[in-house]
């Protein structure tokens, strides 16, 4: 039935600034670098890296630990499957981002109107 699609996103993924990911199924520990694009027809497994500016369109399923890189969106298997640097980056962001995320208190509309 139309509109009954379920979005499944695994844990510990990194979505960098300006990336667009429309995929309905995304595994764990993936990195979507800035200005990358993944269409809804693509399935991303785990441990994949979609390089900056790379575009994945059309029906395809990326195997685990796939790296998409370069001007022609070349594909290869990652040598480092442990992805230790990925977890270091996530830990760093978890520690640093709260220091720079300031919420403004909502304005009291009653005081503004009166």
matplotlib code that plots the C-alpha trace (Angstrom):
import matplotlib.pyplot as plt

x = [0.0, 1.2, 2.5, 3.1, 6.9, 8.8, 12.1, 14.7, 17.9, 20.5, 22.6, 25.8, 25.4, 27.0, 25.1, 27.4, 26.3, 24.5, 24.0, 20.6, 19.6, 16.3, 17.1, 14.4, 16.8, 20.2, 22.3, 24.7, 28.0, 27.7, 29.1, 27.3, 29.8, 28.9, 26.9, 26.4, 23.1, 21.4, 18.1, 15.1, 15.9, 19.2, 19.7, 22.7, 24.1, 26.5, 30.0, 29.6, 31.1, 29.4, 32.1, 31.6, 29.6, 28.9, 25.4, 23.8, 20.7, 18.8, 17.9, 21.0, 22.1, 25.5, 27.3, 28.8, 31.9, 31.5, 33.2, 31.9, 34.5, 35.8, 34.3, 32.9, 31.6, 33.8, 33.1, 35.5, 35.5, 36.9, 40.2, 39.5, 36.3, 36.6, 35.8, 37.5, 37.9, 34.2, 33.5, 36.1, 34.3, 31.0, 32.4, 34.0, 30.7, 28.7, 31.1, 31.5, 28.1, 26.2, 28.7, 27.6, 23.9, 22.1, 18.3, 16.5, 13.7, 10.3, 8.9, 5.8, 3.2, 1.0, 3.8, 4.4, 0.7, 0.0]
y = [0.0, 3.5, 5.4, 2.3, 2.5, 2.1, 4.0, 1.9, 3.6, 1.7, 3.2, 5.2, 6.7, 10.0, 12.4, 15.3, 18.8, 19.1, 15.4, 14.1, 10.6, 9.3, 5.6, 3.7, 1.2, 2.2, -0.2, 0.8, 2.8, 4.4, 7.8, 10.1, 12.9, 16.4, 17.0, 13.3, 12.1, 8.7, 8.1, 6.1, 3.1, 2.5, 0.2, 0.9, -2.0, -1.4, 0.2, 2.1, 5.5, 7.6, 10.2, 13.9, 14.9, 11.3, 10.5, 7.0, 6.7, 3.8, 0.5, -0.9, -2.5, -1.7, -4.6, -4.1, -1.9, -0.4, 2.9, 5.2, 7.9, 10.2, 12.1, 9.0, 7.5, 4.5, 1.7, -0.5, -2.5, -0.8, -2.2, -1.1, -2.9, -2.1, 1.6, 2.8, 6.3, 6.4, 5.8, 8.3, 10.9, 10.1, 10.3, 13.6, 15.0, 13.8, 15.7, 18.9, 19.6, 20.2, 23.0, 24.9, 24.0, 26.8, 26.9, 30.2, 30.4, 30.9, 34.3, 34.9, 35.9, 37.5, 40.1, 40.8, 41.4, 43.6]
z = [0.0, -0.8, 2.2, 4.3, 4.1, 7.4, 8.0, 9.8, 11.0, 13.0, 15.8, 15.7, 12.2, 11.4, 9.1, 8.2, 7.3, 3.9, 3.3, 2.1, 2.9, 1.6, 2.1, 4.0, 5.5, 7.1, 9.1, 11.9, 12.1, 8.7, 7.7, 5.3, 4.5, 3.6, 0.5, -0.2, -1.5, -1.1, -2.9, -1.5, -3.7, -2.0, 1.0, 3.2, 5.3, 8.2, 8.3, 5.0, 4.2, 1.5, 0.5, 0.2, -2.8, -3.9, -5.1, -5.0, -7.1, -8.5, -6.9, -5.2, -1.9, -0.4, 1.2, 4.7, 4.9, 1.5, 0.8, -2.0, -2.9, -5.6, -8.5, -10.2, -7.0, -7.1, -4.7, -2.7, 0.5, 3.6, 4.9, 8.5, 9.5, 13.2, 12.5, 15.7, 14.4, 13.8, 17.5, 18.5, 16.3, 17.9, 21.4, 20.6, 19.3, 22.3, 24.6, 22.6, 21.1, 24.4, 25.1, 22.0, 22.0, 23.8, 23.9, 24.1, 26.6, 24.9, 25.0, 27.1, 24.6, 27.2, 28.1, 24.4, 23.6, 26.6]

ax = plt.figure().add_subplot(projection="3d")
ax.plot(x, y, z, "-o")
ax.set_aspect("equal")
plt.show()
